Amino acid sequence: MPLSIQFTPEEEALLEAASRQSTRSKSELVRQGARELCQRLLHQDGQTPYQSGQGLFGAGRLAEAPIDPIKRQVWEALSAKHRRLG
C-alpha cells in the first residue's frame, strides 16, 4: 500500500546515511522503524519501561568486589554512591 511521507532535510539526510551504512533501502528502514514503534506502543499496556521490567530488577546476587586494587577502589566508590538508604 503506497504511503507518502514528508521528511525534513535533516531527517532525509539521516535516513540516507543510515541506508548507506546498513546497505538497506530507505523504504526498508522506514517500514522497520514504523513496525518497531507500533509494536512498542501497542504492547506497552500503559506501563512505563521501569514498570515493565520491575520484576527483573534486583534479581540474582550482587557482583563480588574485584580483587584488583584499582578496580576495587572504583567498585567501592560506585557502591557507596548508589547504596540504597533504608
C-alpha positions as CSV (number, residue, x, y, z in Angstrom):
1,M,0.0,0.0,0.0
2,P,1.6,3.3,-1.0
3,L,2.1,5.9,1.6
4,S,3.7,9.4,1.2
5,I,5.8,10.8,4.0
6,Q,7.5,14.2,4.0
7,F,10.8,14.4,5.9
8,T,12.7,17.5,6.9
9,P,16.1,17.9,5.2
10,E,17.8,16.7,8.4
11,E,15.6,13.6,8.6
12,E,16.2,12.8,5.0
13,A,20.0,13.1,5.4
14,L,19.9,10.9,8.5
15,L,17.8,8.3,6.7
16,E,20.1,8.4,3.6
17,A,23.2,8.0,5.8
18,A,21.6,5.0,7.7
19,S,20.6,3.5,4.4
20,R,24.1,3.7,3.0
21,Q,25.7,2.4,6.2
22,S,23.3,-0.6,6.7
23,T,23.1,-1.3,2.9
24,R,19.3,-1.4,3.2
25,S,16.9,0.7,1.3
26,K,15.3,3.8,2.8
27,S,11.9,2.2,2.4
28,E,13.0,-0.9,4.3
29,L,14.4,1.2,7.2
30,V,11.2,3.3,7.4
31,R,9.0,0.1,7.4
32,Q,11.1,-1.5,10.1
33,G,11.1,1.7,12.2
34,A,7.3,2.1,11.9
35,R,6.8,-1.6,12.7
36,E,9.0,-1.5,15.8
37,L,7.5,1.7,17.1
38,C,3.9,0.5,16.6
39,Q,4.7,-2.8,18.4
40,R,6.3,-1.0,21.3
41,L,3.3,1.3,21.6
42,L,0.7,-1.4,21.3
43,H,2.4,-3.8,23.8
44,Q,3.2,-1.1,26.4
45,D,-0.2,-1.6,28.2
46,G,0.1,1.9,29.8
47,Q,3.2,0.9,31.7
48,T,6.5,2.7,31.9
49,P,9.7,0.8,30.9
50,Y,10.5,0.6,34.6
51,Q,7.1,-1.0,35.5
52,S,7.5,-3.5,32.6
53,G,10.9,-4.7,34.0
54,Q,10.3,-4.2,37.7
55,G,10.2,-7.9,38.4
56,L,13.7,-8.3,37.0
57,F,15.4,-5.6,38.9
58,G,17.5,-6.8,41.8
59,A,17.1,-10.5,40.8
60,G,20.1,-12.7,41.5
61,R,23.1,-11.9,43.6
62,L,25.2,-8.8,43.5
63,A,28.6,-8.8,41.9
64,E,31.6,-9.6,44.1
65,A,34.2,-6.9,44.8
66,P,37.1,-7.1,42.3
67,I,40.5,-8.3,43.5
68,D,42.5,-5.7,41.5
69,P,43.1,-2.8,43.9
70,I,42.2,0.0,41.4
71,K,39.1,-1.8,40.2
72,R,38.1,-2.4,43.8
73,Q,38.5,1.3,44.6
74,V,36.2,2.2,41.7
75,W,33.7,-0.5,42.7
76,E,33.7,0.7,46.3
77,A,33.1,4.3,45.2
78,L,30.3,3.3,42.9
79,S,28.8,1.1,45.6
80,A,28.8,3.9,48.1
81,K,27.4,6.3,45.6
82,H,24.5,4.1,44.7
83,R,23.9,2.4,48.1
84,R,20.2,2.4,49.0
85,L,19.0,4.2,52.0
86,G,16.9,2.1,54.2
